[in-house]
Amino acid sequence: MDEKQLRTIAGLSKLSINDNEIEGMLDDFSRIVKYVDEIKNLDTSSIGDDEIYGQTMQVLRKDIAENALRREDLAKIAPSYENGYVVVPQVIET
């Protein structure tokens, strides 16, 4: 990557860069590209699909309501409460 390409990318990204930052950014981009190339060249032939997908599964808790706030308790602490609902100030003008 050269300075012209860096300035183009910065412009597309709506970033302003100073002349004294150019060299450092070019070095950073170079290191990032080298790192991505290293990752692309890793040998993953010994890793099966089941290993990849098994690691990304997220265990979720059961959706069980516990210690729910009762309406009577909510009515006592809400600043404004009418007909079973908490009344909030209007935030969108109609």
C-alpha positions as CSV (number, residue, x, y, z in Angstrom):
1,M,0.0,0.0,0.0
2,D,1.3,3.4,-0.8
3,E,0.4,6.9,0.5
4,K,-2.2,7.6,-2.2
5,Q,-4.1,4.4,-1.4
6,L,-3.9,5.2,2.3
7,R,-5.3,8.7,1.8
8,T,-8.1,7.2,-0.4
9,I,-9.1,4.7,2.2
10,A,-9.0,7.5,4.9
11,G,-11.2,9.7,2.8
12,L,-13.7,6.9,2.2
13,S,-13.7,6.2,6.0
14,K,-14.2,9.9,6.8
15,L,-10.9,9.9,8.7
16,S,-8.5,12.8,8.7
17,I,-4.9,11.9,9.0
18,N,-1.9,14.2,9.5
19,D,1.2,14.0,7.3
20,N,3.3,12.8,10.3
21,E,0.9,9.9,10.8
22,I,1.3,8.5,7.3
23,E,4.4,6.4,7.8
24,G,3.1,4.8,11.0
25,M,-0.2,3.9,9.4
26,L,1.5,2.4,6.4
27,D,3.6,0.3,8.7
28,D,0.4,-0.8,10.6
29,F,-1.4,-1.7,7.4
30,S,1.6,-3.7,6.2
31,R,1.7,-5.7,9.5
32,I,-2.0,-6.3,9.4
33,V,-1.9,-7.6,5.8
34,K,1.1,-9.9,6.7
35,Y,-0.8,-11.3,9.7
36,V,-3.9,-12.0,7.6
37,D,-1.7,-13.8,5.0
38,E,-0.2,-15.9,7.8
39,I,-3.7,-16.9,9.0
40,K,-4.8,-17.8,5.4
41,N,-1.8,-20.1,5.1
42,L,-2.4,-22.0,8.3
43,D,-2.8,-25.8,7.8
44,T,-6.3,-26.5,9.2
45,S,-6.6,-29.9,7.4
46,S,-6.4,-31.8,10.8
47,I,-9.4,-29.9,12.2
48,G,-12.7,-31.4,11.5
49,D,-16.0,-29.5,11.1
50,D,-17.4,-30.9,14.3
51,E,-14.5,-29.3,16.3
52,I,-15.1,-25.9,14.7
53,Y,-18.8,-25.9,15.3
54,G,-18.6,-27.5,18.7
55,Q,-16.5,-24.6,20.0
56,T,-18.9,-21.9,18.8
57,M,-22.1,-23.3,20.5
58,Q,-23.5,-21.1,23.2
59,V,-25.2,-22.7,26.1
60,L,-28.2,-20.6,27.1
61,R,-30.0,-20.7,30.4
62,K,-33.6,-21.8,30.7
63,D,-36.0,-18.9,30.4
64,I,-37.6,-19.2,33.8
65,A,-39.1,-16.1,35.5
66,E,-37.8,-15.9,39.1
67,N,-38.4,-13.3,41.7
68,A,-40.7,-11.4,39.4
69,L,-41.8,-7.9,40.5
70,R,-45.5,-8.0,41.4
71,R,-47.8,-5.3,40.1
72,E,-48.6,-4.1,43.6
73,D,-44.9,-3.7,44.4
74,L,-44.3,-1.9,41.1
75,A,-47.2,0.5,41.8
76,K,-45.6,1.5,45.2
77,I,-42.3,2.4,43.6
78,A,-43.3,3.9,40.3
79,P,-43.5,7.7,40.1
80,S,-46.7,7.4,38.2
81,Y,-48.9,4.3,37.8
82,E,-52.4,4.1,36.3
83,N,-54.7,1.1,35.4
84,G,-51.9,-1.4,35.9
85,Y,-49.2,0.4,33.9
86,V,-46.3,2.6,34.7
87,V,-46.9,6.1,33.1
88,V,-43.8,7.6,31.5
89,P,-43.3,11.1,30.0
90,Q,-43.9,11.5,26.3
91,V,-40.6,11.6,24.4
92,I,-41.8,11.7,20.8
93,E,-43.8,14.6,19.6
94,T,-46.8,13.7,17.4
